[in-house]
Amino acid sequence: MADEMKVSFESDLPEVEGAIREAVLQWLEESAGELQSDIVRLSRRKTSQTAASYGHVVDRSRLEAFVGSNLENAIWEEFGTGEYALNGDGRKGGWVYRDIDGKFHFTRGKTPNRPIFRAFSQGQAKIQRGLELKLRALDS
């Protein structure tokens, strides 16, 4: 009878997956933070309330990052209002509103500033390069 050969196999897969996951999480946090800073920089500054409202959250379980604001004005900043709405589907003819100081104003709307769109468009290549660098660093 031939001698039986025993073979054992060790897998580094859990360690490799963990290292990739941590690199991606670092990249998500860094990219979301930088995107948030760029959005703030590109925002209008009448009161700075909207600019200061932007934040970011990283969902570690889903490997997703979210950047945005919970203020209604952030939507108006991004897409515009009234006759200046991005797709031309805003209210026509203007309207009157009262500001925080109680003064009345007439407006035909607000032009879109697009801070989120512009920040992402301008930073997209840099964000992608950041992930590539994080993953390449694992090779060493």
PyMOL commands that place a pseudoatom at each C-alpha (Angstrom):
pseudoatom trace, name=CA, resn=MET, resi=1, chain=A, elem=C, hetatm=0, pos=[0.000, 0.000, 0.000]
pseudoatom trace, name=CA, resn=ALA, resi=2, chain=A, elem=C, hetatm=0, pos=[1.147, 3.421, -0.880]
pseudoatom trace, name=CA, resn=ASP, resi=3, chain=A, elem=C, hetatm=0, pos=[1.784, 5.903, 1.854]
pseudoatom trace, name=CA, resn=GLU, resi=4, chain=A, elem=C, hetatm=0, pos=[-1.069, 8.325, 2.276]
pseudoatom trace, name=CA, resn=MET, resi=5, chain=A, elem=C, hetatm=0, pos=[-0.086, 11.902, 1.715]
pseudoatom trace, name=CA, resn=LYS, resi=6, chain=A, elem=C, hetatm=0, pos=[-1.652, 14.452, 4.044]
pseudoatom trace, name=CA, resn=VAL, resi=7, chain=A, elem=C, hetatm=0, pos=[-2.145, 17.963, 2.772]
pseudoatom trace, name=CA, resn=SER, resi=8, chain=A, elem=C, hetatm=0, pos=[-3.199, 20.927, 4.841]
pseudoatom trace, name=CA, resn=PHE, resi=9, chain=A, elem=C, hetatm=0, pos=[-4.435, 24.223, 3.531]
pseudoatom trace, name=CA, resn=GLU, resi=10, chain=A, elem=C, hetatm=0, pos=[-4.325, 27.563, 5.292]
pseudoatom trace, name=CA, resn=SER, resi=11, chain=A, elem=C, hetatm=0, pos=[-6.289, 30.486, 3.981]
pseudoatom trace, name=CA, resn=ASP, resi=12, chain=A, elem=C, hetatm=0, pos=[-5.386, 34.112, 4.501]
pseudoatom trace, name=CA, resn=LEU, resi=13, chain=A, elem=C, hetatm=0, pos=[-8.674, 35.147, 2.934]
pseudoatom trace, name=CA, resn=PRO, resi=14, chain=A, elem=C, hetatm=0, pos=[-10.262, 36.508, 6.157]
pseudoatom trace, name=CA, resn=GLU, resi=15, chain=A, elem=C, hetatm=0, pos=[-7.213, 38.720, 6.803]
pseudoatom trace, name=CA, resn=VAL, resi=16, chain=A, elem=C, hetatm=0, pos=[-7.142, 39.903, 3.184]
pseudoatom trace, name=CA, resn=GLU, resi=17, chain=A, elem=C, hetatm=0, pos=[-10.866, 40.688, 3.200]
pseudoatom trace, name=CA, resn=GLY, resi=18, chain=A, elem=C, hetatm=0, pos=[-10.464, 42.552, 6.504]
pseudoatom trace, name=CA, resn=ALA, resi=19, chain=A, elem=C, hetatm=0, pos=[-7.570, 44.628, 5.154]
pseudoatom trace, name=CA, resn=ILE, resi=20, chain=A, elem=C, hetatm=0, pos=[-9.530, 45.515, 2.007]
pseudoatom trace, name=CA, resn=ARG, resi=21, chain=A, elem=C, hetatm=0, pos=[-12.592, 46.424, 4.082]
pseudoatom trace, name=CA, resn=GLU, resi=22, chain=A, elem=C, hetatm=0, pos=[-10.566, 48.713, 6.364]
pseudoatom trace, name=CA, resn=ALA, resi=23, chain=A, elem=C, hetatm=0, pos=[-8.892, 50.399, 3.374]
pseudoatom trace, name=CA, resn=VAL, resi=24, chain=A, elem=C, hetatm=0, pos=[-12.284, 51.025, 1.762]
pseudoatom trace, name=CA, resn=LEU, resi=25, chain=A, elem=C, hetatm=0, pos=[-13.706, 52.399, 5.030]
pseudoatom trace, name=CA, resn=GLN, resi=26, chain=A, elem=C, hetatm=0, pos=[-10.753, 54.779, 5.390]
pseudoatom trace, name=CA, resn=TRP, resi=27, chain=A, elem=C, hetatm=0, pos=[-11.216, 55.879, 1.795]
pseudoatom trace, name=CA, resn=LEU, resi=28, chain=A, elem=C, hetatm=0, pos=[-14.958, 56.430, 2.290]
pseudoatom trace, name=CA, resn=GLU, resi=29, chain=A, elem=C, hetatm=0, pos=[-14.375, 58.568, 5.385]
pseudoatom trace, name=CA, resn=GLU, resi=30, chain=A, elem=C, hetatm=0, pos=[-11.623, 60.616, 3.739]
pseudoatom trace, name=CA, resn=SER, resi=31, chain=A, elem=C, hetatm=0, pos=[-13.527, 61.075, 0.470]
pseudoatom trace, name=CA, resn=ALA, resi=32, chain=A, elem=C, hetatm=0, pos=[-16.813, 61.981, 2.150]
pseudoatom trace, name=CA, resn=GLY, resi=33, chain=A, elem=C, hetatm=0, pos=[-15.035, 64.477, 4.410]
pseudoatom trace, name=CA, resn=GLU, resi=34, chain=A, elem=C, hetatm=0, pos=[-13.268, 66.082, 1.483]
pseudoatom trace, name=CA, resn=LEU, resi=35, chain=A, elem=C, hetatm=0, pos=[-16.458, 66.177, -0.582]
pseudoatom trace, name=CA, resn=GLN, resi=36, chain=A, elem=C, hetatm=0, pos=[-18.265, 67.811, 2.340]
pseudoatom trace, name=CA, resn=SER, resi=37, chain=A, elem=C, hetatm=0, pos=[-15.519, 70.467, 2.595]
pseudoatom trace, name=CA, resn=ASP, resi=38, chain=A, elem=C, hetatm=0, pos=[-15.737, 71.166, -1.130]
pseudoatom trace, name=CA, resn=ILE, resi=39, chain=A, elem=C, hetatm=0, pos=[-19.539, 71.498, -0.965]
pseudoatom trace, name=CA, resn=VAL, resi=40, chain=A, elem=C, hetatm=0, pos=[-19.224, 73.968, 1.912]
pseudoatom trace, name=CA, resn=ARG, resi=41, chain=A, elem=C, hetatm=0, pos=[-16.598, 75.950, -0.023]
pseudoatom trace, name=CA, resn=LEU, resi=42, chain=A, elem=C, hetatm=0, pos=[-18.860, 76.111, -3.108]
pseudoatom trace, name=CA, resn=SER, resi=43, chain=A, elem=C, hetatm=0, pos=[-21.996, 77.115, -1.153]
pseudoatom trace, name=CA, resn=ARG, resi=44, chain=A, elem=C, hetatm=0, pos=[-23.400, 80.635, -1.078]
pseudoatom trace, name=CA, resn=ARG, resi=45, chain=A, elem=C, hetatm=0, pos=[-22.700, 82.615, 2.048]
pseudoatom trace, name=CA, resn=LYS, resi=46, chain=A, elem=C, hetatm=0, pos=[-25.525, 84.996, 2.938]
pseudoatom trace, name=CA, resn=THR, resi=47, chain=A, elem=C, hetatm=0, pos=[-25.930, 83.623, 6.466]
pseudoatom trace, name=CA, resn=SER, resi=48, chain=A, elem=C, hetatm=0, pos=[-23.696, 80.508, 6.183]
pseudoatom trace, name=CA, resn=GLN, resi=49, chain=A, elem=C, hetatm=0, pos=[-26.507, 78.483, 7.772]
pseudoatom trace, name=CA, resn=THR, resi=50, chain=A, elem=C, hetatm=0, pos=[-26.854, 76.164, 4.785]
pseudoatom trace, name=CA, resn=ALA, resi=51, chain=A, elem=C, hetatm=0, pos=[-23.107, 75.807, 4.254]
pseudoatom trace, name=CA, resn=ALA, resi=52, chain=A, elem=C, hetatm=0, pos=[-22.658, 74.883, 7.914]
pseudoatom trace, name=CA, resn=SER, resi=53, chain=A, elem=C, hetatm=0, pos=[-25.437, 72.293, 7.716]
pseudoatom trace, name=CA, resn=TYR, resi=54, chain=A, elem=C, hetatm=0, pos=[-23.627, 69.910, 5.359]
pseudoatom trace, name=CA, resn=GLY, resi=55, chain=A, elem=C, hetatm=0, pos=[-22.301, 66.743, 6.898]
pseudoatom trace, name=CA, resn=HIS, resi=56, chain=A, elem=C, hetatm=0, pos=[-21.338, 63.198, 6.040]
pseudoatom trace, name=CA, resn=VAL, resi=57, chain=A, elem=C, hetatm=0, pos=[-22.010, 59.713, 7.378]
pseudoatom trace, name=CA, resn=VAL, resi=58, chain=A, elem=C, hetatm=0, pos=[-20.278, 56.442, 6.534]
pseudoatom trace, name=CA, resn=ASP, resi=59, chain=A, elem=C, hetatm=0, pos=[-22.412, 53.303, 6.755]
pseudoatom trace, name=CA, resn=ARG, resi=60, chain=A, elem=C, hetatm=0, pos=[-19.770, 50.758, 7.775]
pseudoatom trace, name=CA, resn=SER, resi=61, chain=A, elem=C, hetatm=0, pos=[-22.008, 47.763, 7.254]
pseudoatom trace, name=CA, resn=ARG, resi=62, chain=A, elem=C, hetatm=0, pos=[-22.969, 48.678, 3.672]
pseudoatom trace, name=CA, resn=LEU, resi=63, chain=A, elem=C, hetatm=0, pos=[-19.677, 50.374, 2.728]
pseudoatom trace, name=CA, resn=GLU, resi=64, chain=A, elem=C, hetatm=0, pos=[-21.514, 53.531, 1.645]
pseudoatom trace, name=CA, resn=ALA, resi=65, chain=A, elem=C, hetatm=0, pos=[-20.977, 57.206, 2.349]
pseudoatom trace, name=CA, resn=PHE, resi=66, chain=A, elem=C, hetatm=0, pos=[-23.613, 59.929, 2.325]
pseudoatom trace, name=CA, resn=VAL, resi=67, chain=A, elem=C, hetatm=0, pos=[-22.938, 63.669, 2.086]
pseudoatom trace, name=CA, resn=GLY, resi=68, chain=A, elem=C, hetatm=0, pos=[-25.698, 66.236, 2.344]
pseudoatom trace, name=CA, resn=SER, resi=69, chain=A, elem=C, hetatm=0, pos=[-27.792, 68.589, 4.433]
pseudoatom trace, name=CA, resn=ASN, resi=70, chain=A, elem=C, hetatm=0, pos=[-31.090, 68.269, 6.227]
pseudoatom trace, name=CA, resn=LEU, resi=71, chain=A, elem=C, hetatm=0, pos=[-32.044, 71.897, 5.511]
pseudoatom trace, name=CA, resn=GLU, resi=72, chain=A, elem=C, hetatm=0, pos=[-34.714, 72.608, 2.927]
pseudoatom trace, name=CA, resn=ASN, resi=73, chain=A, elem=C, hetatm=0, pos=[-32.659, 75.527, 1.602]
pseudoatom trace, name=CA, resn=ALA, resi=74, chain=A, elem=C, hetatm=0, pos=[-29.944, 73.068, 0.519]
pseudoatom trace, name=CA, resn=ILE, resi=75, chain=A, elem=C, hetatm=0, pos=[-32.404, 71.665, -2.030]
pseudoatom trace, name=CA, resn=TRP, resi=76, chain=A, elem=C, hetatm=0, pos=[-33.143, 75.171, -3.282]
pseudoatom trace, name=CA, resn=GLU, resi=77, chain=A, elem=C, hetatm=0, pos=[-29.394, 75.898, -3.479]
pseudoatom trace, name=CA, resn=GLU, resi=78, chain=A, elem=C, hetatm=0, pos=[-28.851, 72.796, -5.565]
pseudoatom trace, name=CA, resn=PHE, resi=79, chain=A, elem=C, hetatm=0, pos=[-31.803, 73.005, -7.951]
pseudoatom trace, name=CA, resn=GLY, resi=80, chain=A, elem=C, hetatm=0, pos=[-32.982, 76.634, -7.789]
pseudoatom trace, name=CA, resn=THR, resi=81, chain=A, elem=C, hetatm=0, pos=[-36.544, 77.845, -7.378]
pseudoatom trace, name=CA, resn=GLY, resi=82, chain=A, elem=C, hetatm=0, pos=[-39.207, 79.698, -9.272]
pseudoatom trace, name=CA, resn=GLU, resi=83, chain=A, elem=C, hetatm=0, pos=[-38.401, 80.942, -12.740]
pseudoatom trace, name=CA, resn=TYR, resi=84, chain=A, elem=C, hetatm=0, pos=[-34.755, 79.937, -12.255]
pseudoatom trace, name=CA, resn=ALA, resi=85, chain=A, elem=C, hetatm=0, pos=[-35.392, 76.308, -11.303]
pseudoatom trace, name=CA, resn=LEU, resi=86, chain=A, elem=C, hetatm=0, pos=[-32.916, 73.945, -12.939]
pseudoatom trace, name=CA, resn=ASN, resi=87, chain=A, elem=C, hetatm=0, pos=[-35.375, 72.224, -15.266]
pseudoatom trace, name=CA, resn=GLY, resi=88, chain=A, elem=C, hetatm=0, pos=[-37.565, 75.272, -15.813]
pseudoatom trace, name=CA, resn=ASP, resi=89, chain=A, elem=C, hetatm=0, pos=[-40.408, 73.709, -13.838]
pseudoatom trace, name=CA, resn=GLY, resi=90, chain=A, elem=C, hetatm=0, pos=[-40.563, 76.214, -10.977]
pseudoatom trace, name=CA, resn=ARG, resi=91, chain=A, elem=C, hetatm=0, pos=[-43.277, 78.695, -10.063]
pseudoatom trace, name=CA, resn=LYS, resi=92, chain=A, elem=C, hetatm=0, pos=[-43.704, 81.501, -12.593]
pseudoatom trace, name=CA, resn=GLY, resi=93, chain=A, elem=C, hetatm=0, pos=[-44.631, 85.127, -11.948]
pseudoatom trace, name=CA, resn=GLY, resi=94, chain=A, elem=C, hetatm=0, pos=[-42.851, 85.598, -8.629]
pseudoatom trace, name=CA, resn=TRP, resi=95, chain=A, elem=C, hetatm=0, pos=[-44.081, 85.758, -5.037]
pseudoatom trace, name=CA, resn=VAL, resi=96, chain=A, elem=C, hetatm=0, pos=[-43.673, 87.688, -1.815]
pseudoatom trace, name=CA, resn=TYR, resi=97, chain=A, elem=C, hetatm=0, pos=[-42.051, 86.265, 1.317]
pseudoatom trace, name=CA, resn=ARG, resi=98, chain=A, elem=C, hetatm=0, pos=[-41.112, 87.530, 4.759]
pseudoatom trace, name=CA, resn=ASP, resi=99, chain=A, elem=C, hetatm=0, pos=[-37.524, 87.048, 5.909]
pseudoatom trace, name=CA, resn=ILE, resi=100, chain=A, elem=C, hetatm=0, pos=[-36.281, 86.186, 9.384]
pseudoatom trace, name=CA, resn=ASP, resi=101, chain=A, elem=C, hetatm=0, pos=[-36.216, 89.886, 10.325]
pseudoatom trace, name=CA, resn=GLY, resi=102, chain=A, elem=C, hetatm=0, pos=[-39.853, 90.346, 9.330]
pseudoatom trace, name=CA, resn=LYS, resi=103, chain=A, elem=C, hetatm=0, pos=[-39.110, 92.263, 6.125]
pseudoatom trace, name=CA, resn=PHE, resi=104, chain=A, elem=C, hetatm=0, pos=[-41.148, 91.487, 3.012]
pseudoatom trace, name=CA, resn=HIS, resi=105, chain=A, elem=C, hetatm=0, pos=[-39.462, 90.761, -0.320]
pseudoatom trace, name=CA, resn=PHE, resi=106, chain=A, elem=C, hetatm=0, pos=[-40.631, 90.030, -3.845]
pseudoatom trace, name=CA, resn=THR, resi=107, chain=A, elem=C, hetatm=0, pos=[-38.741, 87.357, -5.761]
pseudoatom trace, name=CA, resn=ARG, resi=108, chain=A, elem=C, hetatm=0, pos=[-38.973, 85.402, -8.970]
pseudoatom trace, name=CA, resn=GLY, resi=109, chain=A, elem=C, hetatm=0, pos=[-36.872, 82.652, -7.442]
pseudoatom trace, name=CA, resn=LYS, resi=110, chain=A, elem=C, hetatm=0, pos=[-33.337, 81.612, -6.765]
pseudoatom trace, name=CA, resn=THR, resi=111, chain=A, elem=C, hetatm=0, pos=[-30.762, 80.507, -9.318]
pseudoatom trace, name=CA, resn=PRO, resi=112, chain=A, elem=C, hetatm=0, pos=[-29.321, 77.036, -8.782]
pseudoatom trace, name=CA, resn=ASN, resi=113, chain=A, elem=C, hetatm=0, pos=[-25.798, 77.049, -7.359]
pseudoatom trace, name=CA, resn=ARG, resi=114, chain=A, elem=C, hetatm=0, pos=[-25.264, 73.254, -7.568]
pseudoatom trace, name=CA, resn=PRO, resi=115, chain=A, elem=C, hetatm=0, pos=[-22.617, 72.918, -4.795]
pseudoatom trace, name=CA, resn=ILE, resi=116, chain=A, elem=C, hetatm=0, pos=[-23.122, 69.150, -4.461]
pseudoatom trace, name=CA, resn=PHE, resi=117, chain=A, elem=C, hetatm=0, pos=[-23.074, 68.488, -8.193]
pseudoatom trace, name=CA, resn=ARG, resi=118, chain=A, elem=C, hetatm=0, pos=[-20.066, 70.744, -8.780]
pseudoatom trace, name=CA, resn=ALA, resi=119, chain=A, elem=C, hetatm=0, pos=[-18.073, 69.370, -5.843]
pseudoatom trace, name=CA, resn=PHE, resi=120, chain=A, elem=C, hetatm=0, pos=[-18.632, 65.796, -6.969]
pseudoatom trace, name=CA, resn=SER, resi=121, chain=A, elem=C, hetatm=0, pos=[-17.952, 66.569, -10.642]
pseudoatom trace, name=CA, resn=GLN, resi=122, chain=A, elem=C, hetatm=0, pos=[-14.738, 68.428, -9.830]
pseudoatom trace, name=CA, resn=GLY, resi=123, chain=A, elem=C, hetatm=0, pos=[-13.547, 65.823, -7.328]
pseudoatom trace, name=CA, resn=GLN, resi=124, chain=A, elem=C, hetatm=0, pos=[-14.662, 62.590, -8.980]
pseudoatom trace, name=CA, resn=ALA, resi=125, chain=A, elem=C, hetatm=0, pos=[-11.268, 61.723, -10.517]
pseudoatom trace, name=CA, resn=LYS, resi=126, chain=A, elem=C, hetatm=0, pos=[-9.447, 62.523, -7.257]
pseudoatom trace, name=CA, resn=ILE, resi=127, chain=A, elem=C, hetatm=0, pos=[-11.897, 60.384, -5.282]
pseudoatom trace, name=CA, resn=GLN, resi=128, chain=A, elem=C, hetatm=0, pos=[-11.381, 57.478, -7.669]
pseudoatom trace, name=CA, resn=ARG, resi=129, chain=A, elem=C, hetatm=0, pos=[-7.577, 57.860, -7.529]
pseudoatom trace, name=CA, resn=GLY, resi=130, chain=A, elem=C, hetatm=0, pos=[-7.793, 57.823, -3.738]
pseudoatom trace, name=CA, resn=LEU, resi=131, chain=A, elem=C, hetatm=0, pos=[-9.415, 54.388, -3.766]
pseudoatom trace, name=CA, resn=GLU, resi=132, chain=A, elem=C, hetatm=0, pos=[-6.869, 53.077, -6.246]
pseudoatom trace, name=CA, resn=LEU, resi=133, chain=A, elem=C, hetatm=0, pos=[-4.015, 54.284, -4.016]
pseudoatom trace, name=CA, resn=LYS, resi=134, chain=A, elem=C, hetatm=0, pos=[-5.568, 52.749, -0.890]
pseudoatom trace, name=CA, resn=LEU, resi=135, chain=A, elem=C, hetatm=0, pos=[-5.965, 49.382, -2.587]
pseudoatom trace, name=CA, resn=ARG, resi=136, chain=A, elem=C, hetatm=0, pos=[-2.503, 49.444, -4.182]
pseudoatom trace, name=CA, resn=ALA, resi=137, chain=A, elem=C, hetatm=0, pos=[-0.982, 50.149, -0.779]
pseudoatom trace, name=CA, resn=LEU, resi=138, chain=A, elem=C, hetatm=0, pos=[-2.289, 46.773, 0.372]
pseudoatom trace, name=CA, resn=ASP, resi=139, chain=A, elem=C, hetatm=0, pos=[-0.044, 45.041, -2.159]
pseudoatom trace, name=CA, resn=SER, resi=140, chain=A, elem=C, hetatm=0, pos=[3.082, 45.956, -0.240]
for i in range(1, 140): cmd.bond("trace and resi %d" % i, "trace and resi %d" % (i + 1))
show_as sticks, trace
zoom trace
